[in-house]
Each structure stands twice: as C-alpha cells, then as structure tokens.
Amino acid sequence: MAINPRLSCRIRSGIQLNFVMKAAQLLELIAQGESATVELKKSTAEKDRACRTLCAFANGQGGQLVFGVTPSGKAVGQLVTDRTLEELAQEFQGFEPPLNPSIERVALSNGHEALLVQVSRKGTPPFTFRGVPYERVLNTTRVMPRESHQRLIIESVHATTRWENQPAAGWRADQLDQSEILATIGEAIRRGRCEDPGSRDPTSILRGLGLLLPDGALSRAALALFCPDDVAPSDFPQFKLRLARFKGTTRDEFLDNRQYAGNAFALMRRAERFLIDWLPVASKIVPDQMARIDTPALPTEATREALANAFIHRDYASAAGSVGVALYDDRLEVISSGGLHFGLTPAMLFKPHESNPWNPWIANVFYRRGYIETWGRGTLKIANLMQAAGLQAPTVVDNNGFVIMTFVIPDKTSVKTSVKTSVKTSVKILTALRDDPKTTIPELASRVGLTTRSIERALNKLQQENQLIRIGADKGGHWKVLGNP
C-alpha cells in the first residue's frame, strides 16, 4: 500500500480534504469490519446510504466510514477524480445542520484509492440527512425513533433552557427552609468552596449560589434544594423519595416501605438513614481491646455518592418522577427518573469522561455542600471505593426512563441475619417495655444496643403493626404492649 505525499485542498462544499493517511490506520479500520463506529462501503456509488450512516454517527459518539473496502474487508479502492469528490460534496449538502465531515485519502497498490470519512461528536445534535434523523444501533443504521429525536432536541437547548433554570412561580425565598440554606452556606465556607457573603439573608445567599434568575425570581433549582422539609408542594409532586426493603430477591413482599417528600438534602439524609437501618453489618472483635467493629456490607461513601448522583442527575421535569432505593437480600438498587444524556452510555460512566450534569445548578450546590467532590468522577469514585473494599463494582442500566445503579451485596447470609436481627430487636424492645412501661428511649437504646433514632423508628413501626401503643403524653405517659412479644 503506497502513501501519497502530503497535500491538501478544499473542494466546493468547504470540506477539508487531506491526502495523507497511514496505511496501518486503514488496515486497522478494515480489521474492525462493520461495527458501531466503523462502516465499510465498496465505492462512493453507495454515498446515499453512507450519508445516512454518517448522520447516525454524528447523532451518537462519532465514527468512521471507508469507501473502497468491501464488507468482507477487502481493500479494492476506486478511481477518485475531481468529479467523484464534487459529487460526494454535493451529497453532504443534505446534512442539517451542516456536518462537514473530514476526509482522508489513501493510495492503494493497485492504483486505486480509498477514502476515509470521519465524523466526531461536535456541534449540536440532532443532525438529519435530507430531513430524516438517523441513529446507530450496534452495527446497523436506522431511522431514529421520535422519542429519541425529541430527547436530542431537548439536549440541544439544554444550555439555555431547562427545568431547573425556570422560575418557581408563586414561591419566595422566605418560604424556603431557612436552616437548610444556612447549613449549606456554612458548609461551603468551611470547605473553602464559597466566599463568606457577609450576610445571612436568604435571598443574598441564594443569589450567591446562583439560584436566582436575572429578574430576581426564585429558580426551580432553589425550590428543589430548599423547599420545606416533609412537604410535597402541590405544583411539584416530583420532590419525592421512595424507600423499600423487600423480602428475598423480588418485589413480591415488603419488609419496609416508606415514602417522603421534601427538599433534596432532607431526602438524601432519609435515604442514608434507611441504609444504616437496613444494610447488613459485618462485625469483628478487635484483639486485646474487647471492642467490636461494625462495617457496613457496602462502603458508606460509595452508597452516599450514588445517592447524590441520583438527586443531581435525575429528570425533575416529570411530575411522576422520584428517587428510589430498593434493597433486596442480594443487592441494592439506587433508581433515578430520567435517562443518560449527551451520548453517554453505562459503559462510558466507568471510564474517564466529560462532566455535563443534567442539572448543573443543582450539581453546583451539592458540590459546595460537600456531597460530591469533582464533577464527572462520581461513578469512577464509586467503582474505586468498591474495589478498595474488595467488592464488585456496581452496574448501571438505562432502562425505560430510569437509570438504575445496582450494588451486589457480597454475602447473602448477612442480609438474612440482618432481617432476623431486626425481629430480635423488636422482641427485645417489647420485652423491655413489658418489664418497665415507662422506660425512656435513651434507656431502651442503651439496653438494646441501638441508636436513639433507630429505637424511634422501631417504636413507630411496632405501633403501625399494632404491637404497641402509647398511653398518655410523652412526659408522664407509658407504653402498653399488645400481645406477647
């Protein structure tokens, strides 16, 4: 395969045509055959079908198409003249918006030439060819479904118009959770991620966090972050968290089922507490110290990062949307409404990739608050934390409008033990209250070996199950156990 000397020219369409390419590069592409990002065409006589594929590449992650190679991988080339290049350039006029792919030209030993046409993911999809959008599915080019086309259109205007930067009509800064706002600015200052504004006025803080619109109106991002806790605004029912502990490995039977509404930070804390309550714990005794060390089955920092990602990247535009946490005997699923955007795939999330959060205003406040460290490294950090703990990295699935991150729980028996332990804990609490109905929550916590918050939750659950009732006021009242513990 002989290579022509370095030359370049511009053909009528304004496309840059390079006459230099390494033979090894072409051979490598031929070896790949037709794949998701490479397509082979025998000659430019197939330029119409080739342009559909180039359109699909532009709407995905880019790709390369070679004229002069048969589908079986034989480099036959063709006679390339000025007329050939002009016809190809004319065909490229069918792209909207203009695509302008780059072309490289390789001389073959039989006197013919091959043409390599490359398209990178530049510009703003969706692209169309002769008015029709195309997409690449495995090694096939097809007409893009309407839903995918609309998603790309939404992504194309994302920089200027999106759910989070629209006004929260009817809401004012003084209606928000003031303590949450102050906690956010305090933590941001402590971490060096924000200058002290010198004022603790909520409106000034929100302006400094970039959550007010140019006219001073409150943004929806501010409402998602700081709306009153445990309140579902009637106009924003999507500020919701679903928590479930299922028995076994299916959704047939609940062991615990909760729903909360409120701001993202409060919901995040509730999700973390739920995992503390239900995730199995591995214990070991430290020699010579008579002390027990409890380690969660999954690294706390990894699950925390997964939860933060769910709140940051979810689609808030859907009124039926939410963040979900589903715990089974063998796995944990963190679920957020919406899909992956900007051409990202689940596999790409676990490789170095550019950060382009779907809700950058919300992501920025989560960063300042300390819930995330660096944009674009969340999934990589989770994988590293899991591997450092000797555990399998999680998987991500983009499925029917939801993104699901799944953690495999390493030892199934430990989860079953956790369920048994929960039952034993209930028995201990009921026995203690039968012995002394006026036992306080701190006393119960000390006797059972749990936190006061866990005791409060257990008491609430026992009351819901009609195993326990409270008689009288919090002070001076007592507990009555119903039936035998």
Secondary structure as the mmCIF struct_conf table of DSSP 4:
data_model
#
loop_
_struct_conf.conf_type_id
_struct_conf.id
_struct_conf.beg_label_comp_id
_struct_conf.beg_label_asym_id
_struct_conf.beg_label_seq_id
_struct_conf.end_label_comp_id
_struct_conf.end_label_asym_id
_struct_conf.end_label_seq_id
HELX_LH_PP_P HELX_LH_PP_P1 ASN A 4 PRO A 5
BEND BEND1 ARG A 6 ARG A 6
STRN STRN1 SER A 8 ARG A 10
TURN_TY1_P TURN_TY1_P1 ARG A 12 SER A 13
STRN STRN2 GLN A 16 ASN A 18
HELX_RH_AL_P HELX_RH_AL_P1 ALA A 23 GLN A 32
BEND BEND2 GLU A 34 GLU A 34
BEND BEND3 ALA A 36 THR A 37
STRN STRN3 VAL A 38 LYS A 41
BEND BEND4 LYS A 42 SER A 43
HELX_RH_3T_P HELX_RH_3T_P1 THR A 44 GLU A 46
HELX_RH_AL_P HELX_RH_AL_P2 LYS A 47 ALA A 58
TURN_TY1_P TURN_TY1_P2 ASN A 59 GLN A 61
STRN STRN4 GLY A 63 PHE A 67
BEND BEND5 GLY A 68 GLY A 68
STRN STRN5 VAL A 69 VAL A 69
TURN_TY1_P TURN_TY1_P3 PRO A 71 SER A 72
BEND BEND6 GLY A 73 GLY A 73
STRN STRN6 ALA A 75 ALA A 75
STRN STRN7 GLN A 78 GLN A 78
HELX_RH_AL_P HELX_RH_AL_P3 ASP A 82 PHE A 92
TURN_TY1_P TURN_TY1_P4 GLN A 93 GLY A 94
STRN STRN8 PHE A 95 GLU A 96
BEND BEND7 PRO A 97 PRO A 97
STRN STRN9 SER A 102 ALA A 107
TURN_TY1_P TURN_TY1_P5 SER A 109 ASN A 110
BEND BEND8 GLY A 111 GLY A 111
STRN STRN10 GLU A 113 VAL A 119
BEND BEND9 ARG A 121 ARG A 121
BEND BEND10 GLY A 123 GLY A 123
BEND BEND11 PRO A 125 PRO A 125
HELX_LH_PP_P HELX_LH_PP_P2 PRO A 126 PHE A 127
STRN STRN11 THR A 128 PHE A 129
TURN_TY1_P TURN_TY1_P6 ARG A 130 GLY A 131
STRN STRN12 VAL A 132 VAL A 137
TURN_TY1_P TURN_TY1_P7 LEU A 138 ASN A 139
STRN STRN13 THR A 140 VAL A 143
HELX_LH_PP_P HELX_LH_PP_P3 MET A 144 PRO A 145
HELX_RH_AL_P HELX_RH_AL_P4 ARG A 146 SER A 156
TURN_TY1_P TURN_TY1_P8 VAL A 157 THR A 160
HELX_RH_3T_P HELX_RH_3T_P2 TRP A 163 ASN A 165
BEND BEND12 GLN A 166 GLN A 166
STRN STRN14 PRO A 167 PRO A 167
TURN_TY1_P TURN_TY1_P9 ALA A 169 GLY A 170
HELX_RH_3T_P HELX_RH_3T_P3 ALA A 173 GLN A 175
BEND BEND13 LEU A 176 LEU A 176
HELX_RH_AL_P HELX_RH_AL_P5 GLN A 178 ARG A 190
TURN_TY1_P TURN_TY1_P10 ARG A 191 GLY A 192
BEND BEND14 ARG A 193 CYS A 194
BEND BEND15 GLY A 198 GLY A 198
HELX_RH_AL_P HELX_RH_AL_P6 PRO A 202 GLY A 208
TURN_TY1_P TURN_TY1_P11 LEU A 209 GLY A 210
STRN STRN15 LEU A 212 LEU A 212
TURN_TY1_P TURN_TY1_P12 PRO A 214 ASP A 215
BEND BEND16 GLY A 216 GLY A 216
HELX_LH_PP_P HELX_LH_PP_P4 ALA A 217 ALA A 217
STRN STRN16 LEU A 218 SER A 219
HELX_RH_AL_P HELX_RH_AL_P7 ARG A 220 PHE A 226
BEND BEND17 CYS A 227 CYS A 227
HELX_LH_PP_P HELX_LH_PP_P5 PRO A 228 PRO A 228
TURN_TY1_P TURN_TY1_P13 ASP A 229 ASP A 230
TURN_TY1_P TURN_TY1_P14 SER A 234 ASP A 235
TURN_TY1_P TURN_TY1_P15 PRO A 237 GLN A 238
STRN STRN17 LYS A 240 PHE A 246
BEND BEND18 LYS A 247 LYS A 247
TURN_TY1_P TURN_TY1_P16 GLY A 248 THR A 249
BEND BEND19 THR A 250 GLU A 253
STRN STRN18 PHE A 254 ALA A 261
BEND BEND20 GLY A 262 GLY A 262
HELX_RH_AL_P HELX_RH_AL_P8 ALA A 264 TRP A 278
BEND BEND21 LEU A 279 LEU A 279
STRN STRN19 VAL A 281 VAL A 286
TURN_TY1_P TURN_TY1_P17 PRO A 287 MET A 290
STRN STRN20 ALA A 291 PRO A 296
BEND BEND22 ALA A 297 LEU A 298
HELX_RH_AL_P HELX_RH_AL_P9 THR A 300 HIS A 313
BEND BEND23 ARG A 314 ARG A 314
TURN_TY1_P TURN_TY1_P18 TYR A 316 ALA A 317
TURN_TY1_P TURN_TY1_P19 ALA A 319 ALA A 320
STRN STRN21 VAL A 323 LEU A 327
BEND BEND24 ASP A 329 ASP A 330
STRN STRN22 ARG A 331 SER A 337
BEND BEND25 GLY A 338 GLY A 338
TURN_TY1_P TURN_TY1_P20 PHE A 342 GLY A 343
HELX_RH_AL_P HELX_RH_AL_P10 PRO A 346 LEU A 349
TURN_TY1_P TURN_TY1_P21 PHE A 350 PHE A 350
BEND BEND26 LYS A 351 LYS A 351
BEND BEND27 TRP A 358 ASN A 359
HELX_RH_AL_P HELX_RH_AL_P11 PRO A 360 ARG A 369
TURN_TY1_P TURN_TY1_P22 GLY A 370 GLY A 370
BEND BEND28 TYR A 371 TYR A 371
BEND BEND29 GLU A 373 THR A 374
TURN_TY1_P TURN_TY1_P23 TRP A 375 GLY A 376
HELX_RH_AL_P HELX_RH_AL_P12 GLY A 378 ALA A 388
TURN_TY1_P TURN_TY1_P24 ALA A 389 GLY A 390
HELX_LH_PP_P HELX_LH_PP_P6 GLN A 392 PRO A 394
STRN STRN23 THR A 395 ASN A 399
TURN_TY1_P TURN_TY1_P25 ASN A 400 GLY A 401
STRN STRN24 PHE A 402 VAL A 408
BEND BEND30 PRO A 410 PRO A 410
HELX_RH_AL_P HELX_RH_AL_P13 LYS A 412 ASP A 435
TURN_TY1_P TURN_TY1_P26 PRO A 437 LYS A 438
HELX_RH_AL_P HELX_RH_AL_P14 ILE A 441 VAL A 448
TURN_TY1_P TURN_TY1_P27 GLY A 449 GLY A 449
BEND BEND31 LEU A 450 LEU A 450
HELX_RH_AL_P HELX_RH_AL_P15 THR A 452 GLN A 464
TURN_TY1_P TURN_TY1_P28 GLU A 465 ASN A 466
BEND BEND32 GLN A 467 GLN A 467
STRN STRN25 LEU A 468 ILE A 471
BEND BEND33 GLY A 472 GLY A 472
TURN_TY1_P TURN_TY1_P29 ASP A 474 GLY A 476
STRN STRN26 HIS A 478 VAL A 481
BEND BEND34 GLY A 483 GLY A 483
#
